[in-house]
Amino acid sequence: LPFSWNVDLLDYDCFMQGLELPIEVTVLDRWGNLIAGPILDVSVTPSSGVVGTLDGGLIFNEEGDYDITVGLQGDLDPFALISPFYANIRVDSTPPEVAITSPVRGAMLVEGSEEDTLVTITGTVTDSLSKLEEVRIDGRKLDVSGTSLTEAFEAEHSSRWGLSVFETSATDACGNKKVAQQSFLRSPNYAA
């Protein structure tokens, strides 16, 4: 009769959509012998967005937070050390969205001189599921709270005369990263 068990769900903070979730269950009797083919009861909440079985593999086709419960059915050793296994996983494969509000793509800014001038870059980064961990502009890390799904940003970009291009990147708590480049023109004046 089953006496002890080990449910091994690899230690992931986040899991990718469309991949098989690696869960291994080992059931032992009182003397440490492996019990083959234990009858397991698996439930996933919410049940929509997940297909498969524990034996064949659970595959999450929708992003979200899922609660997994694994139980052992049937008779147990009277002194069994078995209780249900509970886990929560986040399925998140989508990177944050970067919205640059200023300067807009292709803007023709009239400011500064023909020398390099600092231009203020503003925007918002949003993720629908995981907290934002990092926002960078031109490789410089900006301060983010690490506790929010939305972060507004503002930073200075050294703009040369003429065409300027800057890069913004954002990474969420699941490691999903979005990189966006945007260009604009800057001159003290433009010919009419």
N, C-alpha and C positions, 0 to 999 in steps of 0.2 A: 504494500500500500504506500502511496505517496507520503513522504515525511517532510521533505524540504524541497525548495525550488529556487531557481535563479532566473529572473527575467532580465535580459540584457537588451536595453534600448540604448544604442550608442549615444553618447552625451552630446547631443546637438542642441544649440539654442534655437536654431532655425532649420527648416528642412525645405528642399526644393520641390516645387510642383512637378508632378508627372514621374517622379522616381519612386522606386520601391523602398518602403521604410524598413530598415534592417532591425528586426526584433528576433532575438533568440531566446527560447525557453528550455531550460534543463530541469527535469524533475527526478529526484532521487528518493530511494527508500531509506529506511532507518539505518541501513548498513552502508549507504553511499553508492548503491548500485543504481545505474541509470534505468529509468522506467521509459520504455519505448512507447511512442504513440499516445501520450496523455491526452485526455479530452479537455480542450480549452474552451473557455467562453470569452469572447472578445467583443467589446462594444466600443464604438467611437461616436462621440457627440460633438458637433452635429453629424448626423449620418450622411447627409448630402455632401457630395464632393469627394467621397472616398469609395473606392472599389477594391475588391479582392478579399482575401482572408489572411489570417496570420500565417497559415501554412504556405499559401501561394504567394503571399506578399500583399501588403496594403499599399495602395497607390492613391495619393491625394491629387485630385484633378482641379481643386479649387483652393484658392488661398484663404487663410483664416487661422484661427486658434481652435485646436481640437483637443478634447479630453479622451484619453484611451484608458480603458479598464480591461485587465486580463485576469480571469479567474480560472480555477481548476475545478472541473466537475467530477462527480463520483465520490466514492468512499475515500477517506483519508486515514492515515495512521492515527490512533487515538491521541498520540502525543505530537502530532504534526505541527510544524512551524510554518504553516502556509496561510497567508492572508492575501487578499486581492492586491494586484499591482496597479498603481495609478500613475499616469504621466500626462503632461500637457505639452503639446508641440505646436509650434507656429510654422505654418507653410507660407513662405513669402519668397517669390522669385522676381518681383517687380521692383525696379529701382525707383528712387524718388523722382518727382517732377521738378524741374528747375524753370522758374518763370522770371525772366529778366525784365524789369520794368523801365530801367533807364541806364544807359541810353538804349533806345529801341534799335532793332536791327536796321542797318542802313542809314541811321540818323546822320544829318549833316550839322554837326555842332559848330557854332560860331563862338569860339572862346579861346583865350590864351594867345600865344604868339607862335612863331614858327619853331620855337624851342619846345622841348618836352614839357608837357603840362599835366598836372594831376586831374583826372576826371573821376567823378563819383559814380560807382556802379551800385545799383540797388536792385533788389528782387526778393523773391520768396522761394523757398524750397519746401515741398510738401510730400509726405508719404502717407499712403492710405492705411498702413497696418503697423509698421515698425518705426520706432523712435529714430530720429535723425542723430547720427553720431558725429558726422564731419561735413563741413562745408569749406571749400577752398576756392579762392579766386587767384588765377595765375600762379597756382602752387602754394599760395600763402594760406595757412589754416586760420579760419575765423572762429570766434567764440560761439559755441552753440550750447544750449542747456543740456542736451542729451536726454531730456525727458519729454520732448514734444514731438508731435507729428508735423508741425509747421514751424519754420524758422524764417524770419525776415533777415535780410543781410544788407550791409552797406560797406563798401570798401573803396579805396582809392586805386586807380589804375594809371600808370605812367603812359600817357598818350603822346606819341610823336605826331608831328605835323603830317596830315594826309590820312591814310588808311591805318586804323588801329584794330587789332583783334585781341580779345581777351577770352580766357577760358574759365568756366565755373564747373566745379564738380561737387557732387553730394553723395554721401554714403549713409545707408540706414544701418540699424542694429543687426540686420541679417547679412550685412556685407554686400548688399546690392548697391551698385554704383552707377551714377549717371554723369556723363560729361557733356557739356554744352559749350560751343564757341559762338561768339557773336562779334560782328564787325560794325564799325561806324567810321565816319569821316570827321576830322577836326581841323579847323583852320581859323585864323583870326578874321578872315573874310573870304568870300567866294566871288569870282568874276560874274558880273551880271550878263 
